[in-house]
Amino acid sequence: MKDVWTLKYRPDSFDEILGNRQTLETLNSLTAAGSLPHLILFGPENSGKMTAALALSKKLYGNEAELNFVYFNASDFFEQGKNYLVRDPRFYRILGTDDPKKIQKSVINIFKDIINEYAAIAPMNADYKIICIDSAEALTMEAQQALRRIMEKYSKTCRFILSSKSVSKIIPPLRSRGVTLFFSPVTPEELVPFMQSVIEKEGFSVKEDVLYEIAYQTRGNVGKSLETLQTALLEAQEIGTELTVSMIQMQFQLEEESEMTELFNAAQTKNFAEARNHLDTLLIDDGMTGSEILEGFETAAIADEKKSGDEIKTAKRLIQIAECDSRLSQASNERIQLENLIANFDE
């Protein structure tokens, strides 16, 4: 089990991708027609959006996919900023330095320069190239407006694919310039047989109820399911026991309690820096949505009431959580609203 299964078993074609058959058939038809439009792919984390984009590039360009397909992560750009940019060797020529303190331009201007430069490069043995922007919900309003103009300028030789967990965070002018396709979580009926085939190839044996528990706990997240399965099998192997449903449940319970409880504790003790670190872990590393974090925050608040017995304080906390949830439903920026919640918690 030296190889990471999420990479080893990542699909290369539309036929190998789990679930979302109607969406994939639409993508296949658009590719075969030879007139691919700009695309907006939205859906939960690890529902197949980026895998489909990569499969599309391989179908279009074959062995020259790397020459005509460019990938950027908007979250890296706008949440990690200059510290991320200097670590990516692709940007050195544009930045002229690997020291973030020496960069005079703002992140938004750097983003415009980079996208402009890559969009202007001619495709190699193809009619157009593809620029794929993952986590597009992290793009600022100004960045989206700039992207709209770049899409118009290079529409003949460049296609854009925007991948996002929340299509409402994409401004209407961008959405109107592309075809929007939805990716849903993979059902247990599709995910469990896939995990079973991986286990057989790797020489293991796991009971079906364990696999269904993993599918349930990960909410149809294929990448998370494989990661959980591989990690749990390693742990079971180390202690010389069979993998069980209770072991999976305990693993998820510990993960959720650890990160969410620490976020809640940091917020109520006014340790904003620590709370932001835990928030980053939940949003970036675990791929949770703002609504999922609020659900966990609510659970933590109710659990805390059992210890303190302070119903009034809990009621005030739940009102704060509900107000944050309302703002999220109005397409407000997730990070800003969650940071506002933890900064003003219990006030």
C-alpha positions in Angstrom: 0.0 0.0 0.0 2.9 2.4 -0.8 0.9 4.2 -3.5 -1.7 6.7 -2.6 -5.0 5.2 -3.8 -6.7 8.5 -4.7 -3.9 9.0 -7.3 -3.4 5.4 -8.3 -7.1 4.8 -9.1 -8.0 8.3 -10.5 -10.0 7.8 -13.7 -8.5 8.8 -17.1 -11.7 8.8 -19.2 -15.4 9.7 -18.9 -16.4 6.0 -18.8 -14.3 5.3 -15.7 -15.7 8.2 -13.6 -18.3 7.2 -11.0 -21.8 8.6 -11.1 -23.1 11.7 -12.9 -23.8 9.8 -16.1 -26.0 12.5 -17.6 -23.5 15.3 -16.9 -20.7 13.2 -18.4 -22.7 12.3 -21.5 -23.3 16.1 -22.0 -19.5 16.7 -21.7 -18.8 13.9 -24.1 -21.2 15.3 -26.6 -19.8 18.8 -26.3 -16.3 17.4 -26.8 -17.3 15.3 -29.8 -19.0 18.3 -31.5 -15.7 20.1 -31.8 -17.1 23.4 -30.5 -16.5 23.3 -26.7 -18.0 26.3 -24.9 -16.7 27.7 -21.6 -17.8 25.4 -18.8 -18.8 25.9 -15.2 -18.7 22.7 -13.2 -20.2 22.9 -9.7 -20.9 20.4 -7.0 -19.6 19.1 -3.6 -15.9 18.4 -2.9 -14.6 15.3 -4.8 -17.8 14.8 -6.8 -15.7 14.4 -10.0 -15.5 17.9 -11.3 -11.7 18.1 -11.7 -11.4 14.5 -12.8 -13.9 15.2 -15.5 -12.0 18.3 -16.6 -8.8 16.2 -16.8 -10.5 13.4 -18.7 -11.9 16.0 -21.1 -8.4 17.4 -21.8 -7.0 13.9 -22.5 -9.9 13.2 -24.9 -9.3 16.4 -26.7 -5.5 16.6 -26.8 -4.3 13.0 -26.2 -0.5 13.0 -25.5 -0.4 16.8 -25.9 -2.8 17.4 -23.0 -0.1 18.9 -20.8 0.7 21.5 -23.5 -2.9 22.7 -23.9 -4.4 22.3 -20.4 -3.4 24.8 -17.6 -4.6 24.3 -14.0 -4.9 27.0 -11.4 -6.4 26.9 -7.9 -8.2 30.2 -7.0 -8.1 29.3 -3.3 -4.3 29.1 -3.4 -4.2 32.5 -5.1 -6.6 34.5 -2.9 -6.4 32.7 0.4 -2.6 31.9 0.6 -1.6 34.9 -1.5 2.0 35.8 -2.3 3.4 33.1 -0.1 1.9 30.5 -2.4 2.8 32.3 -5.6 6.5 32.3 -4.9 6.4 28.6 -4.3 5.0 27.8 -7.8 7.9 27.8 -10.3 5.5 28.7 -13.2 5.2 32.2 -11.8 8.8 33.1 -11.2 9.3 34.7 -14.6 6.3 36.9 -14.1 7.1 37.8 -10.4 10.8 38.1 -10.9 11.5 37.0 -7.4 11.0 34.1 -4.9 10.7 36.5 -2.0 7.1 37.5 -1.2 8.2 40.7 0.5 9.8 41.9 -2.7 6.5 41.6 -4.7 5.1 45.1 -5.2 1.9 44.2 -7.1 -1.3 43.1 -5.4 -2.5 39.5 -5.7 -5.4 40.6 -7.9 -3.0 42.3 -10.4 -0.7 39.3 -10.4 -3.7 37.1 -11.1 -4.7 39.3 -14.1 -1.2 39.2 -15.4 -0.8 35.4 -15.1 -4.2 34.6 -16.6 -3.7 37.1 -19.4 -0.2 35.6 -20.2 -1.4 32.0 -20.3 -4.5 32.9 -22.3 -2.4 34.7 -24.9 -0.1 31.7 -25.5 -1.2 29.9 -28.7 -2.5 26.3 -28.5 -0.2 23.5 -29.7 -1.7 21.5 -32.6 -5.2 22.4 -31.5 -7.9 25.0 -32.2 -7.9 26.2 -28.6 -6.3 25.6 -25.2 -8.1 25.1 -21.9 -7.5 27.1 -18.7 -9.1 25.4 -15.7 -9.6 27.4 -12.5 -10.5 25.2 -9.5 -12.2 26.5 -6.3 -13.6 29.4 -8.4 -15.8 30.5 -5.5 -12.6 31.9 -3.9 -12.3 34.5 -6.8 -12.9 38.0 -5.6 -15.5 40.1 -7.4 -12.7 42.1 -9.1 -11.0 38.9 -10.2 -14.2 37.6 -11.7 -14.8 40.8 -13.6 -11.2 40.7 -15.0 -11.7 37.1 -15.9 -14.9 38.0 -17.8 -12.9 40.4 -20.0 -10.1 37.9 -20.6 -12.6 35.3 -21.7 -14.1 37.7 -24.2 -10.6 38.8 -25.5 -9.3 35.3 -26.1 -12.6 33.4 -26.9 -11.2 32.1 -30.3 -8.1 30.4 -28.9 -8.9 29.7 -25.3 -11.6 28.0 -23.3 -12.1 28.3 -19.6 -13.4 25.7 -17.2 -14.4 27.0 -13.7 -14.9 24.4 -11.0 -16.7 25.5 -7.9 -18.5 24.1 -4.8 -21.0 26.9 -5.0 -22.3 28.2 -8.4 -24.0 31.2 -6.6 -20.6 32.6 -5.9 -19.9 33.0 -9.6 -21.2 36.3 -10.9 -24.0 36.2 -13.6 -21.9 37.6 -16.4 -19.4 34.7 -16.0 -22.2 32.1 -15.7 -23.9 33.5 -18.8 -20.7 32.9 -20.9 -20.5 29.2 -20.3 -22.5 26.0 -19.9 -23.2 25.1 -16.3 -23.1 21.4 -15.3 -23.9 20.0 -11.9 -22.0 17.1 -10.2 -23.7 15.3 -7.4 -22.1 13.0 -4.7 -21.7 9.4 -5.8 -24.3 7.0 -4.4 -23.3 4.1 -2.2 -24.6 1.7 -4.8 -21.8 3.0 -7.1 -19.1 3.8 -4.6 -19.2 0.5 -2.7 -18.5 -1.8 -5.7 -15.7 0.6 -6.8 -14.1 0.4 -3.3 -14.5 -3.4 -3.5 -12.7 -3.6 -6.8 -9.8 -1.5 -5.4 -9.5 -3.8 -2.3 -9.4 -6.9 -4.5 -6.7 -5.4 -6.7 -4.7 -4.5 -3.5 -5.1 -8.0 -2.1 -7.3 -7.2 0.9 -10.7 -8.4 2.1 -13.3 -6.1 3.8 -16.9 -6.8 4.7 -19.5 -5.0 2.7 -21.1 -3.3 5.7 -17.8 -1.6 6.4 -17.7 -0.1 2.9 -21.3 1.1 3.2 -20.3 2.8 6.4 -17.4 4.6 4.7 -19.7 5.7 1.9 -22.2 7.0 4.5 -19.6 8.8 6.5 -18.0 10.5 3.5 -21.3 11.5 1.9 -20.4 10.0 -1.5 -17.0 11.7 -1.6 -14.9 9.3 -3.7 -11.4 10.8 -2.7 -12.3 10.9 1.0 -13.6 7.3 0.8 -10.4 5.9 -0.7 -8.3 7.9 1.7 -10.3 6.6 4.7 -10.3 3.0 3.4 -6.5 3.0 2.9 -5.7 4.6 6.2 -8.1 2.4 8.1 -6.7 -0.8 6.5 -3.2 0.3 7.5 -4.2 0.9 11.1 -6.1 -2.5 11.3 -3.0 -4.2 9.7 -0.7 -2.7 12.3 -2.8 -4.0 15.3 -3.5 -7.3 13.5 -7.3 -7.1 13.4 -10.1 -7.1 10.9 -11.5 -3.7 9.8 -14.9 -3.2 11.4 -17.8 -0.7 11.2 -17.1 0.6 14.7 -13.5 1.4 13.8 -14.7 3.5 10.9 -17.3 5.3 13.1 -14.7 6.0 15.8 -12.2 7.4 13.2 -14.8 9.9 11.9 -16.0 10.7 15.4 -12.5 11.6 16.5 -11.8 13.6 13.4 -15.0 15.7 13.6 -14.8 16.2 17.4 -11.1 17.2 17.3 -11.2 19.9 14.6 -14.7 21.2 15.2 -14.4 21.2 19.0 -11.0 23.0 18.8 -12.5 25.6 16.5 -15.5 26.1 18.9 -13.2 26.3 21.9 -10.9 28.8 20.2 -13.9 31.0 19.2 -15.4 31.1 22.7 -12.0 31.8 24.3 -11.4 34.7 21.8 -8.3 33.0 20.4 -8.9 34.3 16.8 -5.6 33.3 15.3 -6.0 29.7 16.4 -9.7 29.6 15.4 -8.7 30.8 11.9 -6.1 27.9 11.6 -8.8 25.4 12.5 -11.2 27.1 10.0 -8.6 26.7 7.3 -8.2 23.0 8.0 -12.0 22.5 7.8 -12.4 24.6 4.6 -9.2 23.7 2.7 -7.9 20.4 4.0 -11.2 18.7 4.7 -13.2 20.5 2.0 -16.2 21.3 4.1 -18.7 23.8 3.0 -19.8 26.8 5.2 -23.1 25.1 5.9 -21.4 21.9 7.1 -19.2 23.9 9.5 -22.2 25.7 10.9 -23.9 22.4 11.5 -20.8 21.2 13.4 -20.7 24.5 15.3 -24.3 24.1 16.3 -23.6 20.6 17.6 -20.6 21.8 19.6 -22.7 24.6 21.1 -25.4 22.2 22.2 -22.8 19.8 23.6 -21.2 22.7 25.6 -24.6 23.5 27.1 -24.7 20.0 28.7 -21.5 20.9 30.6 -22.4 24.5 31.5 -26.2 24.2 31.8 -26.5 27.8 30.5 -29.5 27.8 28.2 -29.5 31.5 27.7 -25.9 31.5 26.4 -26.7 28.6 24.1 -29.8 30.4 22.7 -27.7 33.5 21.9 -25.0 31.3 20.2 -27.7 29.6 18.1 -29.0 33.0 17.0 -25.5 34.0 15.9 -25.1 30.7 14.0 -28.6 31.1 12.4 -27.7 34.7 11.3 -24.5 33.5 9.7 -26.4 30.7 7.9 -28.8 33.3 6.6 -26.0 35.4 5.2 -24.4 32.3 3.5 -27.8 31.6 1.9 -27.6 35.0 0.3 -24.4 34.1 -1.5 -22.2 36.0 0.9 -18.5 35.0 1.0 -18.2 31.9 3.2 -14.8 32.7 4.7 -15.7 36.3 5.6 -19.0 35.3 7.2 -17.4 32.4 9.2 -14.6 34.6 10.4 -17.1 37.2 11.4 -18.9 34.5 13.4 -15.8 33.3 15.3 -14.5 36.9 15.8 -17.8 38.0 17.5 -18.8 34.7 19.1 -20.4 35.1 22.5 -20.7 38.9 22.3 
